[in-house]
Structures are given as structure tokens and as C-alpha cells.
Amino acid sequence: QVQLQESGPGLVKPSGTLSLTCAVSGVSISSFEWWTWIRQPPGKGLQWVGEIHQTGRTNYNPSLRSRVTISSDISNNQVSLRLTSVTAADTAVYYCTKADFFFSPAGGSWGQGTLVTVSS
Amino acid sequence: QSALTQPPSASGSPGQSVTISCTGTSSDVGGYHYVSWYQQHPGKAPKLIIYDVFKRPSGVPGRFSGSKSGNTASLTVSGLQAEDEADYYCCSYAGPNILYVFGTGTKVTVL
């Protein structure tokens, strides 16, 4: 059974950098094609942040592309998200998930989500 | 890229059917056969219930069905049950530059 667990600071200062890690267990991240980050501001809808392929190739939401980096660490079986120059608009629950089907960003395996608040 | 448009709310009595629309453009919903739907209960992570417009992942009940016509996709929940009360989001592939766009979300209430 695939399990995902997000972790990272719950509070980030404006203009700072948000860094999150998604620890994956039950499967090697190198054995599945796409690993995705999705976020959800409090009380609002879902937003696709970006994804990383098992080969290391990445795709990002155009609105975040200049500030976001997704990387993977195969030896530790984890995927990471880095978002720079954050503002209050980046306050959200951040989910990591695995894409089970082509052209669907997320499937049946999700982390529980981690709330990141941007505030001084 | 604008979010896909969904009605804010929908409701039905137990046993009835409810249909949720998801309207986009020819650059997303209308241009590709890659619409997915996610169910989210309060405080929980979303769950994929439909992909490729109408396909159901293993374990998703057959009373969830999807369709598409032009730039609008639809999710129908037949035989409403209390546990179907949740938020529902559509998502469409929007090409190699934008990738994915989510809908605005619909809150389904079982009366």
C-alpha cells in the first residue's frame, strides 16, 4: 500500500522560501511515472502546482513557474517542493500525490496534506 | 489560465441523482478527452473518482459516472447516499504548456 507523508515548516515569513518534503513508502518513486503537488488555500479550491517524472523531468503551473522547484531523492524515496518569494496568497494546504493515469494529475494515493501559513 | 466553472452547490435527496457541470473552453475540456473528477470530504484529502471523462478507478462505485459534450463535462451521482455529501472538483488537461486546470468546486448536499 502506497503511503505519502508531507512534512515541513507550518509557518513561513513573507518573501521567504517554502520547503516541503513528501516521504513515500510502499513503492519506489522510481517505479511510477509522475509525482504531483497540489495545493488548496483555506476554504478554497484545488490548484495544481507541478509534477516530477521518474526521469527527473518536471512540469510546473505557469503562474508559479518562476518560483517553484520540484525535485526527487530516490535514495530517500521522497519528493520535495520549494517555493520562493512567498506571499500570503501561498498560504494553503499542500498535498503530494501520485498520478495513477496519464493526463490525470492525481490518483488514489495522497498525503494527508500540510498547512503552510505565510505570515510575519 | 482561468479555473473551470462549476456550480457552487448541488443537492438531492437520498436515492435521487445529481449532476454537476464543469465548463471550460476548447483549449481544455473541449480539446482533450482528459477530464478527471475528485471527491473531497471535509478535512480530508481529495480522492479520484473519474478519469478520462468517464472511466472509474478500481473501487469507485458504479453510481458515479462522467460524460462530456463540447466544452462542458458532467459528473452524475446516481442513487445518492449520505456519504456522497462532499465537495467535487473537475480537472482538465489543458495542453503541454499549462498542463492542468481545476474547476471551482461544487458542494453536494444530501437532503
Interface residues (C-beta under 8 A of the other chain):
Chain A: I38 G45 L46 Q47 W48 E51 N59 N61 P62 S63 Y95 T97 D100 F101 F102 F103 S104 P105 A106 G107 G108 W110 G111 Q112 G113
Chain B: Q1 A3 Y32 Y34 S36 Y38 Q40 A45 P46 K47 L48 Y51 D52 K55 P57 G59 Y89 C91 Y93 N97 I98 L99 Y100 V101 F102 G103 T104 G105
